[in-house]
Amino acid sequence: MGSKKVLNNYGSFDVVFKSGKGSVLTDINGKKYIDFLAGIAVNSLGHNFKPLIKAVSSQAKKQIHVCNYFLSDIGVKYADELLNATGFEGVFFGNSGAESNEAAIKLARKFGQLSGGAKRKTIVTLEHSFHGRTMATLTATGQDVFHPETFAPYVEGFKTIKPNDYGSLKDAFDDTTAALMMECVQGEGGVFPLDKEWAKAAADAARKAGAIVICDEVQTGMGRTGTLLASEQLGINPEVVTLAKAIAGGIPMGACLYRGKGNVFAAGDHQSTFGGNPLACRAASVVLHELLKNGFLSSVSEKGEYIQNTVKNWNLPCIEDVRGKGLMIGIQVSKNPVEVEKLCLEKGVLFSTAGKNVLRLVPPLNIGYKEIDKGLAIIKEVLEK
């Protein structure tokens, strides 16, 4: 199998997929699977989405990549579309969530230097957070499991506080703080939404100390939680937002949006060879167009509520909690979540685990209720047994 030759990235299962359509994947043996994973919240429009395929194919005939010494017509067009839709003033395009977060970290450090001198460089993040696997984003990640000694030494200038804990805000920020960096829903940490009032208090405290606010929306952004940006629901108006995963429907792409006091990047401050190439921008334009269609984002919220209510109504003793926003849902179980994941995979439904004992469901945003019901039925059957 391919896993014998390719780096065992996430501890891969012995399944090889060859095709997909909508919210259904097919492996090399012809077996079909309901997709509640969407490439870890990447394939927001599912598989083989015709407008996306058409746009990418058309763009590939024109132009796939242009050196970032120059601009592409589709890149300029998409930048305008994204900034108009989100209300930000500028954007850096990269290839991934980690690269977008690296951009945000560098931007925060520059802001700190400009606003408070050399001492203003600390970035405050949250316990249970996840920001990526580069050295800086690993350090920013508030989970010890991601900080093995084999990768030490880590990057200086980060500190963590407890989320949804008002006591943690008392001494969190001072004149050495450059930024507060947080996820609106902690995905890898176990699908924990931030409390709205606490998030506002944290943002206010950070700004009072002279820092900016960064929202890592690599997983929550681009419609996943039922609004274009999850930070809209928190009402904190961040100076910086990072995006990736779903932004281009499966084509590798990331973005770092900035405005106001966060708008400090100048030419040469941060660069990317492949970032924002014409192919990725064309795909991203299709995704954004679909998300902004009348009723699309509200349907994401409706489907999410349907899934949560359905699971809660099972009244299974092994289910300890059901939480999330939109189509980013965590089912906390008393059983071994990896064993549940394996058994469900055998029966034809994909999802992943998160945190210590959570089943994470992040299906395509346009998944149908037929596929939702079929996938949930399999999960229920496995949990009952």
C-alpha positions as MATLAB code, in Angstrom:
seq = 'MGSKKVLNNYGSFDVVFKSGKGSVLTDINGKKYIDFLAGIAVNSLGHNFKPLIKAVSSQAKKQIHVCNYFLSDIGVKYADELLNATGFEGVFFGNSGAESNEAAIKLARKFGQLSGGAKRKTIVTLEHSFHGRTMATLTATGQDVFHPETFAPYVEGFKTIKPNDYGSLKDAFDDTTAALMMECVQGEGGVFPLDKEWAKAAADAARKAGAIVICDEVQTGMGRTGTLLASEQLGINPEVVTLAKAIAGGIPMGACLYRGKGNVFAAGDHQSTFGGNPLACRAASVVLHELLKNGFLSSVSEKGEYIQNTVKNWNLPCIEDVRGKGLMIGIQVSKNPVEVEKLCLEKGVLFSTAGKNVLRLVPPLNIGYKEIDKGLAIIKEVLEK';
ca = [
       0.000    0.000    0.000;
       1.020    3.640   -0.341;
       1.635    3.974    3.384;
       4.764    1.816    3.001;
       6.347    4.434    0.745;
       4.834    7.730    1.899;
       5.589    9.341    5.286;
       2.988    8.106    7.777;
       1.654   11.632    8.091;
      -1.216   11.283   10.562;
      -0.844    7.574   11.289;
      -2.744    6.709    8.135;
      -5.409    4.001    7.858;
      -4.918    1.273    5.292;
      -7.496    2.700    2.871;
      -6.680    4.097   -0.571;
      -9.266    6.330   -2.233;
      -9.541    6.716   -5.982;
     -12.544    9.008   -6.518;
     -15.333   10.975   -4.916;
     -18.626   12.625   -5.742;
     -20.427   15.031   -3.494;
     -20.093   13.749    0.064;
     -19.211   10.189   -0.909;
     -15.723    8.730   -1.444;
     -14.862    5.493   -3.255;
     -11.771    3.375   -2.534;
      -9.736    1.272   -4.964;
     -11.935   -1.749   -4.190;
     -15.127    0.080   -5.081;
     -16.317    0.501   -1.487;
     -18.152    3.762   -0.778;
     -17.868    5.942    2.321;
     -19.937    8.851    3.657;
     -17.461   11.707    4.112;
     -17.816   13.474    7.469;
     -14.161   14.557    7.291;
     -13.872   16.555    4.041;
     -10.095   16.239    4.010;
     -10.061   17.697    7.556;
     -12.449   20.573    6.768;
     -10.795   21.265    3.394;
     -13.229   19.972    0.750;
     -15.928   22.468    1.661;
     -17.869   21.850   -1.550;
     -17.363   18.098   -1.490;
     -15.793   16.055   -4.260;
     -16.094   16.598   -8.002;
     -18.008   19.861   -7.586;
     -18.683   20.734  -11.198;
     -18.207   24.555  -11.115;
     -14.910   24.092   -9.255;
     -13.665   21.425  -11.687;
     -14.625   23.593  -14.651;
     -12.918   26.686  -13.251;
      -9.685   24.908  -12.317;
      -9.526   23.147  -15.698;
     -10.095   26.424  -17.529;
      -7.468   28.234  -15.458;
      -4.918   25.466  -15.970;
      -5.143   26.081  -19.714;
      -4.352   29.760  -19.202;
      -1.914   29.996  -16.329;
      -1.052   27.844  -13.312;
       1.733   29.795  -11.655;
       3.242   33.263  -11.887;
       6.260   34.406   -9.883;
       5.208   36.738   -7.075;
       7.487   39.449   -8.435;
       4.401   40.084  -10.563;
       0.608   39.925  -10.282;
      -1.953   37.761  -12.047;
      -5.327   38.990  -13.191;
      -7.212   36.338  -11.226;
      -5.058   36.985   -8.144;
      -5.937   40.679   -8.131;
      -9.604   39.879   -8.758;
      -9.798   37.339   -5.950;
      -7.980   39.592   -3.477;
     -10.598   42.266   -4.110;
     -13.420   39.738   -3.711;
     -12.070   38.354   -0.450;
     -11.312   41.749    1.090;
     -14.710   43.125    0.094;
     -16.463   40.092    1.588;
     -14.542   40.160    4.873;
     -13.966   43.880    5.420;
     -10.168   43.640    5.695;
      -7.666   46.019    4.107;
      -4.870   43.719    2.970;
      -3.994   40.065    2.445;
      -0.927   37.846    2.247;
      -1.468   34.636    0.276;
       0.403   31.469    1.254;
       0.032   27.716    0.853;
      -1.263   26.455    4.204;
      -2.628   27.250    7.638;
       0.771   27.017    9.270;
       2.233   29.428    6.732;
      -0.673   31.831    7.258;
      -0.116   31.692   11.012;
       3.620   32.238   10.530;
       2.705   35.387    8.610;
       0.439   36.504   11.446;
       3.184   35.894   14.018;
       5.703   37.918   12.006;
       3.141   40.661   11.494;
       2.453   40.753   15.253;
       6.148   40.945   16.057;
       6.614   43.848   13.629;
       3.582   45.602   15.080;
       5.046   45.145   18.538;
       8.408   46.616   17.529;
       6.778   49.612   15.867;
       4.344   50.315   18.691;
       6.301   49.422   21.796;
       9.939   48.802   20.959;
      12.002   45.640   21.399;
      10.228   44.561   24.590;
       6.813   44.233   22.890;
       7.139   40.792   21.307;
       5.145   38.302   23.393;
       2.212   36.538   21.719;
      -0.441   35.176   24.079;
      -2.232   31.994   22.968;
      -4.722   29.667   24.650;
      -4.356   26.292   26.312;
      -5.742   23.455   24.133;
      -5.090   25.510   20.997;
      -3.503   24.327   17.768;
      -1.785   26.650   15.294;
       0.379   24.426   13.072;
       3.494   22.262   12.914;
       6.256   24.669   11.976;
       8.563   25.596   14.843;
       6.866   28.913   15.622;
       3.302   27.626   15.248;
       4.139   24.524   17.303;
       5.359   26.780   20.098;
       2.197   28.865   19.810;
       0.133   25.682   20.160;
      -1.101   25.347   23.734;
      -0.854   21.568   24.045;
       2.142   19.840   25.625;
       1.613   16.747   23.478;
       2.849   18.774   20.487;
       6.050   19.830   22.276;
       8.255   16.731   22.467;
      11.851   17.193   23.579;
      12.994   15.744   20.248;
      12.030   19.023   18.537;
      13.525   21.359   21.164;
      14.553   24.131   21.489;
      11.328   25.927   20.682;
      10.790   29.550   19.691;
      10.795   32.235   22.391;
       8.111   34.835   22.963;
       4.911   32.853   23.539;
       2.765   32.316   26.619;
      -0.551   30.554   27.141;
      -3.630   31.323   29.213;
      -6.763   29.315   30.008;
      -9.682   29.865   27.610;
     -13.084   30.879   28.991;
     -11.434   31.659   32.347;
     -11.772   35.277   33.496;
      -9.123   34.783   36.156;
      -6.561   34.031   33.450;
      -7.020   37.541   32.040;
      -5.876   39.310   35.208;
      -2.152   39.216   34.441;
      -2.265   38.012   30.842;
      -1.289   41.221   29.059;
       1.183   44.028   29.649;
       3.477   46.354   27.713;
       5.460   43.356   26.430;
       2.419   41.852   24.673;
       2.304   42.144   20.885;
      -0.809   40.072   20.211;
      -3.516   37.773   21.497;
      -3.860   34.799   19.125;
      -6.875   32.493   19.445;
      -9.136   30.082   17.607;
     -12.855   30.870   17.684;
     -13.506   27.147   18.069;
     -10.597   25.021   19.247;
     -10.653   22.242   16.663;
      -7.706   19.958   17.378;
      -8.149   20.626   21.089;
     -11.531   18.880   21.075;
     -14.016   21.195   19.299;
     -14.435   23.720   22.109;
     -16.171   26.996   21.101;
     -14.924   30.109   22.850;
     -17.458   31.817   25.095;
     -18.525   35.023   23.348;
     -18.367   37.267   26.395;
     -15.001   35.867   27.471;
     -13.582   36.363   23.974;
     -14.722   39.990   24.052;
     -13.162   40.485   27.477;
      -9.895   38.906   26.324;
      -9.779   41.050   23.189;
     -10.535   44.202   25.206;
      -7.803   43.372   27.741;
      -5.274   42.719   24.975;
      -6.052   45.985   23.213;
      -5.994   47.935   26.456;
      -2.415   46.714   26.897;
      -1.581   47.929   23.378;
      -1.703   44.561   21.596;
      -3.585   43.437   18.504;
      -5.983   40.490   18.194;
      -5.358   37.579   15.819;
      -8.054   35.013   15.082;
      -6.752   31.718   13.721;
      -9.625   30.742   11.420;
      -7.719   28.118    9.478;
     -10.419   25.591   10.356;
     -13.363   27.795   11.357;
     -13.174   30.236    8.459;
     -14.823   30.193    5.036;
     -18.296   29.204    6.202;
     -17.484   26.245    8.435;
     -19.378   27.633   11.447;
     -22.310   29.139    9.537;
     -20.843   32.608    8.904;
     -18.083   33.514    6.488;
     -15.765   34.077    9.455;
     -16.409   32.582   12.877;
     -15.074   35.756   14.496;
     -18.199   37.515   13.230;
     -20.179   35.531   15.806;
     -17.845   36.594   18.621;
     -18.080   40.278   17.718;
     -14.400   40.996   18.423;
     -13.384   42.550   15.075;
      -9.813   41.123   15.002;
      -6.979   43.066   13.390;
      -5.688   39.850   11.797;
      -7.420   36.670   10.608;
      -5.716   33.601    9.161;
      -7.390   31.256    6.679;
      -6.522   28.036    4.838;
      -8.119   24.559    4.619;
     -11.457   25.321    2.898;
     -10.417   28.565    1.206;
      -9.808   26.954   -2.222;
     -11.935   23.819   -1.970;
      -8.991   21.402   -1.948;
      -6.269   23.339   -3.768;
      -3.478   24.171   -1.258;
      -3.849   27.809   -0.209;
      -3.721   30.029    2.846;
      -4.318   33.693    3.602;
      -3.461   36.196    6.302;
      -5.916   39.101    6.373;
      -5.074   42.339    8.178;
      -6.535   45.767    8.875;
      -6.289   48.760   11.174;
      -3.331   48.555   13.554;
      -2.450   45.167   12.081;
      -1.795   46.647    8.661;
       1.998   46.906    9.027;
       3.358   44.533    6.383;
       5.548   46.106    3.718;
       7.006   44.642    0.524;
       9.560   41.957    1.372;
       8.422   41.429    4.980;
       6.996   38.000    4.164;
       7.057   36.036    0.936;
       5.883   32.773   -0.605;
       6.900   31.177   -3.885;
       3.612   29.401   -4.573;
       1.289   31.542   -2.466;
      -1.780   32.855   -4.243;
      -0.913   31.394   -7.616;
      -3.556   31.773  -10.362;
      -4.822   28.186  -10.073;
      -5.444   28.475   -6.321;
      -7.023   31.911   -6.633;
      -9.392   30.725   -9.352;
     -10.518   27.839   -7.148;
     -10.858   30.152   -4.142;
     -13.016   32.539   -6.155;
     -15.458   29.709   -6.931;
     -15.614   28.719   -3.256;
     -16.276   32.277   -2.109;
     -18.961   32.736   -4.773;
     -20.779   29.607   -3.541;
     -20.539   30.593    0.118;
     -22.041   34.004   -0.575;
     -25.065   32.618   -2.413;
     -28.337   33.416   -0.696;
     -29.127   30.849    1.979;
     -25.885   28.853    1.765;
     -24.383   29.879    5.102;
     -27.708   29.630    6.918;
     -28.033   26.071    5.607;
     -24.680   25.253    7.219;
     -26.043   26.365   10.587;
     -29.269   24.422   10.041;
     -27.448   21.213    9.165;
     -25.184   21.608   12.153;
     -28.123   22.034   14.505;
     -29.801   19.013   12.906;
     -26.752   16.825   13.508;
     -26.300   17.990   17.087;
     -29.972   17.529   17.955;
     -30.074   14.093   16.323;
     -27.064   12.867   18.300;
     -28.387   14.327   21.557;
     -31.735   12.592   21.013;
     -30.013    9.198   20.865;
     -29.643    9.454   24.661;
     -26.724    7.028   24.610;
     -24.891    6.689   27.960;
     -21.488    6.727   26.211;
     -22.092   10.236   24.807;
     -20.879   12.768   27.356;
     -21.303   15.960   25.326;
     -22.205   17.276   21.878;
     -20.897   20.719   20.942;
     -19.684   22.907   18.115;
     -20.803   25.548   15.644;
     -22.230   24.994   12.189;
     -20.686   21.943   10.559;
     -17.823   21.748   13.030;
     -19.105   19.295   15.616;
     -17.536   17.374   18.462;
     -19.097   14.292   20.066;
     -17.376   13.564   23.368;
     -17.568    9.862   24.232;
     -16.563    7.629   27.109;
     -15.398    4.953   24.658;
     -12.001    4.840   22.949;
     -12.565    7.375   20.128;
      -9.962    5.813   17.845;
     -11.673    2.422   18.065;
     -14.998    4.087   17.244;
     -13.323    5.817   14.300;
     -11.906    2.509   13.001;
     -15.196    0.628   13.321;
     -17.114    3.408   11.572;
     -14.529    3.438    8.786;
     -15.064   -0.296    8.287;
     -18.800    0.329    8.012;
     -18.395    3.179    5.541;
     -18.244    6.561    7.263;
     -15.227    8.859    7.687;
     -14.509   11.316   10.482;
     -11.547   12.063   12.732;
     -10.815   12.336   16.425;
      -9.754   15.456   18.305;
      -8.574   16.154   21.813;
      -8.628   13.155   24.139;
     -12.021   11.536   23.565;
     -13.865   13.442   20.848;
     -15.277   12.386   17.491;
     -14.905   15.374   15.159;
     -17.401   15.775   12.298;
     -16.506   18.355    9.626;
     -18.375   17.233    6.482;
     -18.593   19.189    3.222;
     -20.696   22.301    3.729;
     -23.064   21.266    0.929;
     -23.643   17.743    2.252;
     -27.213   16.500    1.785;
     -29.523   15.306    4.553;
     -29.618   11.828    2.992;
     -25.870   11.448    3.509;
     -26.098   13.018    6.966;
     -28.732   10.504    8.064;
     -26.857    7.547    6.598;
     -23.584    8.542    8.234;
     -25.186    9.232   11.614;
     -26.963    5.878   11.530;
     -23.607    4.116   11.209;
     -22.108    6.114   14.080;
     -25.114    5.324   16.277;
     -24.887    1.628   15.445;
     -21.218    1.510   16.402;
     -21.729    3.458   19.635;
     -24.639    1.239   20.664;
     -22.500   -1.883   20.286;
];
